[in-house]
Each structure stands twice: as C-alpha cells, then as structure tokens.
Amino acid sequence: MLVLQYILCKQEVFVEIIDDDKKIFVNYKKGLCFSNAETELLSNIFLKPVASVNLKEVSCFDDRIVQYQVSKLDLEPVLWHAIINCHKEQLFESISNNTPVKLKKWPDYKFLMKNPNHMKLSAILSKHWSNAQNLVQDTNISLLNVNKFINACYGLGYLIFDESKVIASNNNFIKLNQKNNKKSLFGKIRKRLGI
C-alpha cells in the first residue's frame, strides 16, 4: 500500500509521516496538510510504500506543528499531483475500466491547464456518464492517462460512480453535442442562414 492510498483510506484520521528530515501532517477530511517539504517532494513521498516511511496515526497535531516548524499547504494540489504521477493504473478497487463515472464537480482549473486531455475529459464527464474504456475510444487518450484522471477525480471527491448505469454506445456525447448545437443560439442562426 502506498502512503497516498493510506491517507485516502483513513480520511477521518490525523496522520503523521516522517521521511528522513521531511515532516508531513495530513487530515484528508479536514483538508489539512502541514509540512516542511514542497508540493512536488510531498507528492513523491505520497507515492512511497507505507513501509518505507515512519507513518502513524495521532489524535491531533497542533503541538507537533509548532515543534517541527512546518507550514500549511493546500492538500488538493499535493494529492492531485501524486495521483496523476502514480505508476499504478488502478488505485481504487471500487472503480474498474467498465465502471460508469461522472463528474459532480470540475477539477480546479490550475490542474487542468497542465494537461489539455484533462480539460477534454472534464468536459465530457461533466455532462455524460462514461467509463474508461469508452473514453479511450471516444477521445484517443491512452487508457493509462484516462485512469490517472479518473483516479485523481475520485481521490479528491469530484467523481460519482454507479454500476447500475448502462453506457449505451461510443461517441454518445458527440452525438448529443451535435444535437444540442442545433438548439444553441449559433445553431439557430446557422439554421436560419441555411448553413
């Protein structure tokens, strides 16, 4: 198990992670992260196996924050960066390549700017249910990158999934978008102009 997976599984708990001289204190549920390491280095520590770091659950970490002179960091970018850079294709057992998923919240724009494929996947999943297999076929984005995006969105709570949803066919969202374009303002203007 990776440190990242441990943090995501133990959402209610205050976790203290010590890796050499780097000190990290995390509570996922409260969105708290205190550390003396930078975001990129934190992400690398989150991708280490639990056995390779000193990790323990603590009741709170107010006194440790003062003791170790750590500063507060935004937890979301750290988790996003760690999940996107994770070598595992499937981080979460509850989601497979055939699990229908949909975004309930768009990822932060600063995350999407780094990879245009994430913007494309966000646009699709914000309006339509799909699964990893269909997204690969519909967008020509690799399965690994689709899974990393789905893992990141799921890990940050942006995603809902429902095994009972049936994904009808590939390119479903493209057909719907073409249909909706005709109803949009520009679609109506084009229709009147005969274009």
Backbone as CSV, one residue per row, in Angstrom:
resi,resn,N_x,N_y,N_z,CA_x,CA_y,CA_z,C_x,C_y,C_z
1,MET,0.849,-1.180,0.000,0.000,0.000,0.000,0.898,1.248,0.000
2,LEU,0.495,2.215,-0.810,1.220,3.485,-0.871,0.746,4.421,0.238
3,VAL,1.578,5.384,0.602,1.205,6.392,1.595,-0.072,7.097,1.142
4,LEU,-0.142,7.409,-0.139,-1.314,8.069,-0.722,-2.586,7.257,-0.472
5,GLN,-2.536,5.962,-0.735,-3.693,5.091,-0.522,-4.070,5.040,0.956
6,TYR,-3.074,5.030,1.811,-3.325,5.022,3.253,-4.081,6.294,3.659
7,ILE,-3.632,7.441,3.181,-4.275,8.723,3.505,-5.718,8.735,3.013
8,LEU,-5.937,8.247,1.809,-7.285,8.244,1.243,-8.205,7.244,1.947
9,CYS,-7.641,6.164,2.477,-8.442,5.176,3.220,-8.767,5.655,4.631
10,LYS,-7.859,6.384,5.226,-8.008,6.840,6.615,-8.372,8.325,6.633
11,GLN,-9.480,8.663,6.009,-9.843,10.064,5.814,-10.122,10.819,7.106
12,GLU,-10.629,10.160,8.116,-11.013,10.820,9.368,-9.821,11.052,10.298
13,VAL,-8.717,10.380,10.041,-7.608,10.295,10.984,-6.553,11.374,10.705
14,PHE,-5.907,11.830,11.770,-4.735,12.689,11.638,-3.534,11.773,11.438
15,VAL,-2.783,11.982,10.366,-1.659,11.111,10.032,-0.365,11.911,10.080
16,GLU,0.623,11.350,10.746,1.957,11.950,10.801,2.883,11.088,9.962
17,ILE,3.585,11.707,9.015,4.503,10.982,8.140,5.876,11.636,8.273
18,ILE,6.877,10.818,8.572,8.246,11.333,8.655,9.093,10.525,7.685
19,ASP,9.733,11.237,6.773,10.601,10.618,5.777,11.924,11.390,5.802
20,ASP,12.940,10.786,6.394,14.225,11.453,6.642,13.978,12.729,7.453
21,ASP,14.328,13.872,6.877,14.131,15.133,7.602,12.814,15.823,7.235
22,LYS,12.000,15.193,6.401,10.721,15.779,5.978,9.607,15.315,6.905
23,LYS,8.852,16.290,7.390,7.738,16.026,8.295,6.446,16.440,7.602
24,ILE,5.452,15.562,7.641,4.168,15.831,6.988,3.055,15.449,7.956
25,PHE,2.071,16.313,8.064,0.895,16.057,8.889,-0.331,16.277,8.012
26,VAL,-1.185,15.259,7.924,-2.321,15.305,6.997,-3.602,14.858,7.689
27,ASN,-4.671,15.564,7.392,-6.017,15.088,7.710,-6.853,15.348,6.467
28,TYR,-7.144,14.280,5.721,-7.852,14.409,4.438,-9.221,15.044,4.621
29,LYS,-9.975,14.563,5.591,-11.352,15.017,5.794,-11.424,16.526,6.016
30,LYS,-10.474,17.055,6.760,-10.449,18.489,7.038,-9.642,19.281,6.011
31,GLY,-9.015,18.580,5.072,-8.230,19.248,4.034,-6.963,19.888,4.575
32,LEU,-6.432,19.337,5.650,-5.255,19.917,6.286,-3.980,19.202,5.853
33,CYS,-2.959,19.993,5.578,-1.640,19.454,5.276,-0.603,20.459,5.770
34,PHE,0.271,19.988,6.639,1.367,20.807,7.141,2.652,20.061,6.838
35,SER,3.656,20.778,6.340,4.904,20.108,6.007,6.046,21.106,5.900
36,ASN,7.264,20.556,5.958,8.449,21.359,5.686,9.014,21.004,4.308
37,ALA,8.205,20.342,3.480,8.603,19.958,2.121,7.728,20.693,1.099
38,GLU,8.238,20.834,-0.109,7.494,21.450,-1.203,6.491,20.447,-1.791
39,THR,5.507,20.958,-2.539,4.440,20.136,-3.096,4.966,18.956,-3.909
40,GLU,5.932,19.198,-4.786,6.428,18.120,-5.649,7.108,17.024,-4.832
41,LEU,7.899,17.412,-3.836,8.562,16.435,-2.979,7.532,15.670,-2.136
42,LEU,6.504,16.388,-1.680,5.417,15.737,-0.929,4.756,14.663,-1.776
43,SER,4.483,14.992,-3.029,3.860,14.030,-3.938,4.715,12.779,-4.062
44,ASN,6.029,12.956,-4.153,6.932,11.802,-4.244,6.880,10.956,-2.972
45,ILE,6.790,11.606,-1.825,6.686,10.872,-0.556,5.360,10.121,-0.495
46,PHE,4.292,10.734,-0.991,2.980,10.078,-1.001,2.970,8.829,-1.877
47,LEU,3.882,8.755,-2.832,3.935,7.604,-3.741,4.847,6.490,-3.229
48,LYS,5.431,6.684,-2.067,6.283,5.642,-1.473,5.415,4.603,-0.766
49,PRO,5.933,3.367,-0.661,5.218,2.359,0.126,5.173,2.775,1.600
50,VAL,4.099,2.433,2.289,3.926,2.781,3.698,5.108,2.287,4.538
51,ALA,5.628,1.101,4.209,6.716,0.501,4.987,8.018,1.300,4.894
52,SER,8.159,2.160,3.889,9.420,2.886,3.698,9.466,4.234,4.428
53,VAL,8.377,4.619,5.079,8.343,5.874,5.837,7.883,5.587,7.266
54,ASN,8.114,6.529,8.134,7.616,6.419,9.503,6.234,7.066,9.521
55,LEU,5.204,6.252,9.602,3.829,6.738,9.500,3.044,6.290,10.723
56,LYS,2.322,7.232,11.325,1.483,6.843,12.457,0.276,7.765,12.553
57,GLU,-0.765,7.222,13.143,-1.973,7.998,13.392,-1.822,8.697,14.726
58,VAL,-2.237,9.954,14.767,-2.158,10.727,16.004,-3.513,11.363,16.285
59,SER,-3.754,11.711,17.544,-5.055,12.290,17.910,-5.221,13.702,17.353
60,CYS,-4.175,14.476,17.355,-4.148,15.792,16.710,-2.686,16.160,16.531
61,PHE,-2.415,17.218,15.801,-1.013,17.564,15.604,-0.712,19.044,15.826
62,ASP,-1.493,19.706,16.658,-1.251,21.118,16.949,0.125,21.357,17.558
63,ASP,0.489,20.543,18.552,1.784,20.739,19.206,2.951,20.371,18.293
64,ARG,2.762,19.400,17.422,3.829,18.980,16.508,4.105,20.035,15.433
65,ILE,3.072,20.769,15.035,3.241,21.812,14.024,4.221,22.865,14.541
66,VAL,4.073,23.241,15.782,4.977,24.218,16.394,6.362,23.608,16.576
67,GLN,6.402,22.375,17.058,7.675,21.707,17.341,8.545,21.563,16.089
68,TYR,7.952,21.129,14.972,8.717,20.868,13.754,8.792,22.067,12.809
69,GLN,8.152,23.169,13.145,8.161,24.390,12.327,7.769,24.102,10.873
70,VAL,6.601,23.529,10.730,6.083,23.224,9.399,5.071,24.293,8.994
71,SER,4.858,24.429,7.694,3.897,25.423,7.212,2.697,24.730,6.574
72,LYS,1.598,25.461,6.534,0.361,24.907,5.985,0.411,24.939,4.457
73,LEU,-0.035,23.844,3.848,-0.094,23.730,2.390,-1.507,23.355,1.979
74,ASP,-1.855,23.667,0.749,-3.134,23.252,0.195,-3.020,21.765,-0.156
75,LEU,-3.882,20.945,0.412,-3.794,19.494,0.235,-4.191,19.042,-1.177
76,GLU,-5.164,19.704,-1.796,-5.649,19.256,-3.111,-4.553,19.182,-4.174
77,PRO,-3.736,20.230,-4.369,-2.685,20.115,-5.397,-1.685,19.000,-5.106
78,VAL,-1.406,18.776,-3.836,-0.473,17.706,-3.465,-1.054,16.351,-3.858
79,LEU,-2.320,16.117,-3.499,-2.964,14.844,-3.842,-3.112,14.679,-5.346
80,TRP,-3.549,15.749,-6.041,-3.710,15.685,-7.499,-2.381,15.302,-8.149
81,HIS,-1.326,15.996,-7.790,-0.004,15.743,-8.372,0.449,14.315,-8.087
82,ALA,0.232,13.847,-6.868,0.640,12.486,-6.506,-0.141,11.442,-7.296
83,ILE,-1.450,11.613,-7.391,-2.273,10.613,-8.090,-1.970,10.606,-9.582
84,ILE,-1.848,11.783,-10.187,-1.556,11.861,-11.626,-0.200,11.233,-11.937
85,ASN,0.750,11.338,-11.025,2.095,10.794,-11.251,2.284,9.382,-10.703
86,CYS,1.217,8.791,-10.218,1.296,7.442,-9.663,1.511,6.423,-10.789
87,HIS,2.337,5.439,-10.528,2.632,4.408,-11.535,1.543,3.354,-11.623
88,LYS,0.646,3.310,-10.642,-0.423,2.309,-10.659,-1.573,2.791,-11.532
89,GLU,-2.044,1.915,-12.404,-3.159,2.287,-13.277,-4.469,2.307,-12.504
90,GLN,-4.647,1.355,-11.612,-5.867,1.274,-10.813,-5.498,1.514,-9.345
91,LEU,-5.790,2.683,-8.836,-5.514,2.995,-7.436,-6.639,2.524,-6.531
92,PHE,-7.838,2.526,-7.047,-9.004,2.230,-6.228,-9.708,0.987,-6.748
93,GLU,-9.914,0.027,-5.871,-10.538,-1.233,-6.266,-12.009,-1.058,-6.628
94,SER,-12.635,-0.009,-6.115,-14.068,0.190,-6.357,-14.370,0.671,-7.778
95,ILE,-13.352,1.086,-8.514,-13.571,1.563,-9.882,-12.760,0.723,-10.853
96,SER,-13.446,0.146,-11.832,-12.759,-0.617,-12.875,-12.854,0.167,-14.183
97,ASN,-12.294,-0.373,-15.242,-12.346,0.296,-16.547,-13.758,0.344,-17.127
98,ASN,-14.660,-0.476,-16.579,-16.035,-0.512,-17.080,-17.033,0.185,-16.157
99,THR,-16.556,0.776,-15.078,-17.448,1.441,-14.131,-17.907,2.781,-14.690
100,PRO,-19.214,2.985,-14.814,-19.712,4.278,-15.286,-19.424,5.387,-14.262
101,VAL,-18.828,6.477,-14.732,-18.469,7.590,-13.857,-18.959,8.913,-14.453
102,LYS,-19.099,9.901,-13.574,-19.493,11.240,-13.998,-18.928,12.232,-12.988
103,LEU,-18.542,13.401,-13.465,-18.037,14.430,-12.554,-19.190,15.102,-11.833
104,LYS,-19.056,15.278,-10.525,-20.028,16.077,-9.789,-19.475,17.477,-9.555
105,LYS,-18.172,17.633,-9.776,-17.505,18.917,-9.614,-16.297,18.937,-10.538
106,TRP,-16.092,20.059,-11.211,-14.929,20.193,-12.080,-13.665,20.284,-11.237
107,PRO,-12.580,19.658,-11.686,-11.292,19.865,-11.008,-10.879,21.331,-11.135
108,ASP,-10.037,21.764,-10.232,-9.522,23.130,-10.246,-8.869,23.404,-11.608
109,TYR,-9.114,24.587,-12.137,-8.606,24.932,-13.468,-7.084,24.856,-13.532
110,LYS,-6.402,25.170,-12.431,-4.930,25.114,-12.454,-4.429,23.685,-12.664
111,PHE,-5.227,22.681,-12.276,-4.849,21.287,-12.551,-5.050,20.971,-14.030
112,LEU,-6.135,21.482,-14.588,-6.496,21.172,-15.975,-5.571,21.846,-16.978
113,MET,-5.015,22.990,-16.618,-4.143,23.738,-17.533,-2.881,22.956,-17.890
114,LYS,-2.454,22.079,-17.008,-1.209,21.351,-17.225,-1.346,20.243,-18.263
115,ASN,-2.565,19.807,-18.530,-2.781,18.727,-19.483,-4.103,18.962,-20.219
116,PRO,-4.048,19.297,-21.514,-5.288,19.569,-22.253,-6.251,18.380,-22.310
117,ASN,-5.720,17.168,-22.174,-6.588,15.988,-22.166,-7.503,15.986,-20.943
118,HIS,-7.029,16.537,-19.851,-7.851,16.597,-18.642,-9.035,17.543,-18.834
119,MET,-8.818,18.606,-19.585,-9.916,19.533,-19.891,-10.968,18.822,-20.737
120,LYS,-10.506,18.067,-21.717,-11.412,17.323,-22.586,-12.215,16.291,-21.797
121,LEU,-11.532,15.543,-20.927,-12.203,14.535,-20.115,-13.190,15.180,-19.135
122,SER,-12.823,16.328,-18.585,-13.718,17.051,-17.674,-14.990,17.483,-18.386
123,ALA,-14.827,18.000,-19.600,-15.984,18.462,-20.365,-16.947,17.305,-20.647
124,ILE,-16.406,16.174,-21.005,-17.242,15.002,-21.309,-17.931,14.493,-20.050
125,LEU,-17.145,14.290,-18.992,-17.685,13.676,-17.777,-18.543,14.619,-16.948
126,SER,-18.502,15.902,-17.238,-19.367,16.832,-16.508,-20.804,16.749,-17.010
127,LYS,-20.978,16.270,-18.239,-22.317,16.217,-18.830,-22.853,14.801,-19.025
128,HIS,-21.941,13.833,-19.159,-22.373,12.485,-19.539,-21.698,11.418,-18.678
129,TRP,-22.427,10.317,-18.480,-21.846,9.143,-17.852,-20.986,8.442,-18.888
130,SER,-19.819,7.963,-18.473,-18.971,7.179,-19.360,-18.076,6.294,-18.495
131,ASN,-17.317,5.437,-19.158,-16.346,4.624,-18.434,-14.997,4.766,-19.118
132,ALA,-13.968,4.239,-18.497,-12.608,4.414,-19.019,-12.463,3.850,-20.429
133,GLN,-13.033,2.675,-20.673,-12.928,2.061,-21.998,-13.537,2.948,-23.082
134,ASN,-14.727,3.463,-22.829,-15.376,4.328,-23.822,-14.637,5.650,-23.998
135,LEU,-14.118,6.183,-22.905,-13.368,7.438,-23.006,-12.126,7.269,-23.879
136,VAL,-11.465,6.131,-23.762,-10.293,5.853,-24.596,-10.702,5.820,-26.072
137,GLN,-11.788,5.115,-26.376,-12.250,5.001,-27.763,-12.738,6.345,-28.307
138,ASP,-13.424,7.113,-27.469,-14.032,8.358,-27.932,-13.047,9.512,-28.058
139,THR,-11.975,9.485,-27.265,-11.074,10.637,-27.227,-9.673,10.352,-27.750
140,ASN,-9.350,9.089,-27.968,-8.000,8.678,-28.368,-6.944,9.057,-27.333
141,ILE,-7.342,9.154,-26.075,-6.418,9.363,-24.966,-6.095,7.979,-24.416
142,SER,-4.844,7.748,-24.052,-4.437,6.413,-23.589,-5.201,6.000,-22.336
143,LEU,-5.365,4.698,-22.169,-6.068,4.153,-21.008,-5.364,4.568,-19.711
144,LEU,-4.041,4.582,-19.725,-3.293,4.978,-18.532,-3.635,6.417,-18.130
145,ASN,-3.662,7.336,-19.101,-3.977,8.736,-18.791,-5.434,8.926,-18.382
146,VAL,-6.336,8.194,-18.997,-7.743,8.262,-18.600,-7.895,7.770,-17.166
147,ASN,-7.243,6.648,-16.854,-7.330,6.104,-15.497,-6.703,7.031,-14.464
148,LYS,-5.601,7.668,-14.811,-4.975,8.617,-13.880,-5.926,9.775,-13.590
149,PHE,-6.595,10.275,-14.632,-7.546,11.370,-14.454,-8.719,10.916,-13.574
150,ILE,-9.265,9.743,-13.877,-10.386,9.210,-13.094,-9.953,8.986,-11.645
151,ASN,-8.766,8.429,-11.442,-8.256,8.215,-10.084,-8.127,9.533,-9.326
152,ALA,-7.580,10.555,-9.986,-7.386,11.857,-9.338,-8.730,12.471,-8.959
153,CYS,-9.680,12.425,-9.874,-11.007,12.987,-9.593,-11.703,12.216,-8.481
154,TYR,-11.577,10.910,-8.495,-12.188,10.086,-7.450,-11.516,10.340,-6.095
155,GLY,-10.194,10.394,-6.099,-9.452,10.613,-4.864,-9.753,11.948,-4.205
156,LEU,-10.085,12.943,-5.010,-10.398,14.268,-4.475,-11.893,14.488,-4.281
157,GLY,-12.679,13.461,-4.565,-14.115,13.556,-4.315,-14.893,14.296,-5.396
158,TYR,-14.334,14.407,-6.587,-15.002,15.111,-7.688,-15.890,14.188,-8.513
159,LEU,-15.832,12.892,-8.254,-16.425,11.908,-9.146,-17.496,11.094,-8.434
160,ILE,-18.539,10.770,-9.176,-19.522,9.805,-8.689,-19.489,8.618,-9.639
161,PHE,-19.813,7.462,-9.129,-19.877,6.290,-9.998,-21.084,5.469,-9.631
162,ASP,-21.596,4.752,-10.623,-22.820,3.995,-10.438,-22.782,2.771,-11.345
163,GLU,-22.621,1.609,-10.743,-22.551,0.354,-11.504,-23.849,0.062,-12.256
164,SER,-24.966,0.647,-11.813,-26.251,0.349,-12.449,-26.448,1.123,-13.756
165,LYS,-25.654,2.169,-13.976,-25.772,2.940,-15.219,-25.269,2.100,-16.386
166,VAL,-25.969,2.176,-17.481,-25.561,1.466,-18.685,-25.062,2.493,-19.687
167,ILE,-23.846,2.291,-20.149,-23.272,3.180,-21.149,-23.645,2.604,-22.505
168,ALA,-24.485,3.333,-23.226,-25.078,2.808,-24.451,-24.056,2.525,-25.548
169,SER,-23.445,3.550,-26.075,-22.542,3.324,-27.195,-21.431,4.353,-27.185
170,ASN,-20.416,4.067,-27.963,-19.306,5.003,-28.085,-19.768,6.253,-28.823
171,ASN,-19.045,7.331,-28.604,-19.326,8.623,-29.230,-20.719,9.148,-28.895
172,ASN,-21.310,8.664,-27.837,-22.632,9.117,-27.411,-22.639,10.608,-27.139
173,PHE,-21.597,11.101,-26.464,-21.552,12.520,-26.116,-21.378,13.375,-27.361
174,ILE,-20.706,12.871,-28.372,-20.522,13.640,-29.609,-21.861,13.801,-30.316
175,LYS,-22.644,12.732,-30.371,-23.966,12.812,-30.981,-24.855,13.781,-30.223
176,LEU,-24.797,13.723,-28.879,-25.603,14.636,-28.069,-25.167,16.078,-28.275
177,ASN,-23.860,16.309,-28.361,-23.368,17.675,-28.561,-23.807,18.221,-29.916
178,GLN,-23.778,17.384,-30.946,-24.221,17.827,-32.262,-25.706,18.172,-32.225
179,LYS,-26.472,17.384,-31.497,-27.900,17.633,-31.361,-28.145,18.941,-30.605
180,ASN,-27.382,19.157,-29.514,-27.532,20.368,-28.716,-27.052,21.612,-29.457
181,ASN,-26.069,21.466,-30.362,-25.573,22.613,-31.127,-26.666,23.227,-31.982
182,LYS,-27.544,22.403,-32.488,-28.619,22.904,-33.336,-29.615,23.714,-32.527
183,LYS,-29.676,23.482,-31.220,-30.597,24.206,-30.364,-29.956,25.453,-29.760
184,SER,-28.631,25.591,-29.882,-27.959,26.748,-29.308,-28.227,27.982,-30.166
185,LEU,-27.835,29.127,-29.654,-28.045,30.387,-30.366,-27.382,30.355,-31.736
186,PHE,-26.122,29.948,-31.784,-25.421,29.895,-33.062,-26.007,28.825,-33.979
187,GLY,-26.477,27.743,-33.377,-27.126,26.703,-34.171,-28.388,27.212,-34.830
188,LYS,-29.158,28.007,-34.102,-30.384,28.584,-34.659,-30.067,29.582,-35.768
189,ILE,-29.023,30.373,-35.562,-28.614,31.341,-36.596,-28.151,30.609,-37.845
190,ARG,-27.343,29.561,-37.662,-26.880,28.781,-38.816,-28.054,28.157,-39.563
191,LYS,-29.040,27.682,-38.798,-30.208,27.067,-39.406,-30.980,28.091,-40.263
192,ARG,-31.140,29.308,-39.731,-31.864,30.336,-40.484,-31.097,30.784,-41.736
193,LEU,-29.767,30.764,-41.633,-28.950,31.153,-42.787,-28.750,29.995,-43.756
194,GLY,-29.207,28.818,-43.368,-29.100,27.652,-44.254,-27.714,27.055,-44.291
195,ILE,-26.958,27.245,-43.237,-25.583,26.722,-43.187,-25.574,25.383,-42.498
